[in-house]
Amino acid sequence: MLLIALAGLLAFYGRGLLAKISRARRQGAPVPAGRAPEDGTAAPTSPRVFWIHMASFAGGWILGLVTGLPEAGVAALTAFLGGGVVLNVLKEEVPSQRQSRFWAFAGGAAGYAALLPAL
């Protein structure tokens, strides 16, 4: 389940970074290191990125409506969603002054995932 939660964390992190890059490009500015300004000055994301976000929320809702998952499937999806929750906690607790690098983070996550079976 830890690997599934890690996959969820990476998926939510990548999706959030995609939105940040899209907003920065629409403003014609470099990608900011921290969070978007809360005063409403950030540009909206591109329609493509918006629909990627909507599809990710709708793919879960529709899956819940049309399928009956076994208990193991529900546990796996809960772990995946838990990874997204961990990401939101990290965003609030970790200082945002430094630029983040998705591939460096993904590489670290892959290294951690390789170590998990040894535990």
C-alpha positions as CSV (number, residue, x, y, z in Angstrom):
1,M,0.0,0.0,0.0
2,L,2.9,2.3,0.6
3,L,3.9,2.1,-3.1
4,I,0.3,3.0,-4.1
5,A,0.3,6.0,-1.7
6,L,3.6,7.1,-3.2
7,A,2.2,6.8,-6.7
8,G,-0.7,9.0,-5.6
9,L,1.6,11.5,-4.1
10,L,3.6,11.7,-7.4
11,A,0.4,11.9,-9.5
12,F,-1.1,14.8,-7.5
13,Y,2.3,16.5,-7.4
14,G,2.7,16.2,-11.2
15,R,-0.8,17.4,-11.8
16,G,-0.3,20.4,-9.5
17,L,3.0,21.3,-11.2
18,L,1.4,21.1,-14.6
19,A,-1.2,23.7,-13.5
20,K,1.6,25.9,-12.1
21,I,3.6,25.8,-15.3
22,S,0.4,26.4,-17.4
23,R,-0.4,29.5,-15.3
24,A,3.1,30.9,-15.6
25,R,3.2,30.4,-19.3
26,R,-0.1,32.1,-19.8
27,Q,1.3,35.1,-17.8
28,G,4.5,35.0,-19.9
29,A,6.5,34.7,-16.7
30,P,8.9,32.2,-15.3
31,V,7.5,29.4,-13.2
32,P,7.3,30.7,-9.6
33,A,9.1,28.8,-6.9
34,G,6.3,29.0,-4.4
35,R,2.5,28.9,-4.4
36,A,0.5,31.1,-6.7
37,P,-0.5,34.5,-5.2
38,E,-3.7,34.4,-3.2
39,D,-4.7,37.9,-4.2
40,G,-6.2,36.6,-7.5
41,T,-3.4,37.9,-9.7
42,A,-2.4,34.5,-11.1
43,A,-3.5,33.7,-14.6
44,P,-5.9,30.8,-15.1
45,T,-4.6,27.5,-16.4
46,S,-5.0,26.6,-20.0
47,P,-8.2,24.8,-21.0
48,R,-6.2,21.6,-21.6
49,V,-4.9,21.6,-18.1
50,F,-8.3,22.5,-16.7
51,W,-9.9,19.5,-18.4
52,I,-7.1,17.2,-17.2
53,H,-7.9,18.2,-13.6
54,M,-11.6,17.8,-14.2
55,A,-11.2,14.4,-15.8
56,S,-9.1,13.2,-12.9
57,F,-11.8,14.1,-10.5
58,A,-14.6,12.9,-12.8
59,G,-12.6,9.5,-13.6
60,G,-12.9,8.7,-9.8
61,W,-16.5,9.7,-9.4
62,I,-17.6,7.8,-12.5
63,L,-15.6,4.7,-11.5
64,G,-17.4,4.7,-8.1
65,L,-20.8,5.0,-9.9
66,V,-20.4,2.3,-12.5
67,T,-18.3,-0.3,-10.8
68,G,-18.3,-2.3,-7.7
69,L,-14.8,-2.8,-6.4
70,P,-13.6,-5.5,-4.2
71,E,-12.2,-4.5,-0.8
72,A,-8.6,-4.7,-2.0
73,G,-9.5,-2.2,-4.8
74,V,-11.1,0.2,-2.4
75,A,-8.0,-0.1,-0.2
76,A,-5.7,0.6,-3.1
77,L,-7.7,3.7,-4.2
78,T,-7.8,5.0,-0.6
79,A,-4.0,4.6,-0.4
80,F,-3.7,6.5,-3.8
81,L,-5.9,9.3,-2.5
82,G,-3.9,9.3,0.8
83,G,-0.8,10.1,-1.2
84,G,-2.6,13.3,-2.4
85,V,-3.5,14.1,1.1
86,V,0.1,13.8,2.1
87,L,1.1,16.1,-0.7
88,N,-1.3,18.8,0.5
89,V,0.2,18.5,4.0
90,L,3.7,18.8,2.6
91,K,2.7,21.9,0.6
92,E,1.5,23.6,3.7
93,E,4.3,22.6,6.0
94,V,7.4,22.7,3.8
95,P,8.9,26.1,3.0
96,S,8.2,27.2,-0.6
97,Q,11.2,29.5,-1.1
98,R,13.2,26.9,-3.1
99,Q,12.2,25.7,-6.6
100,S,11.0,22.2,-6.8
101,R,12.0,19.8,-9.5
102,F,9.6,17.0,-10.4
103,W,12.1,14.6,-11.9
104,A,14.4,14.9,-8.9
105,F,11.4,14.3,-6.6
106,A,10.3,11.3,-8.8
107,G,13.9,9.9,-8.7
108,G,13.9,10.1,-4.9
109,A,10.5,8.5,-4.8
110,A,11.8,5.7,-7.1
111,G,14.8,5.2,-4.8
112,Y,12.5,5.0,-1.8
113,A,10.2,2.6,-3.6
114,A,13.2,0.3,-4.4
115,L,14.1,0.3,-0.7
116,L,10.6,-0.5,0.5
117,P,10.8,-4.3,-0.2
118,A,13.9,-4.5,2.0
119,L,11.9,-3.2,5.0
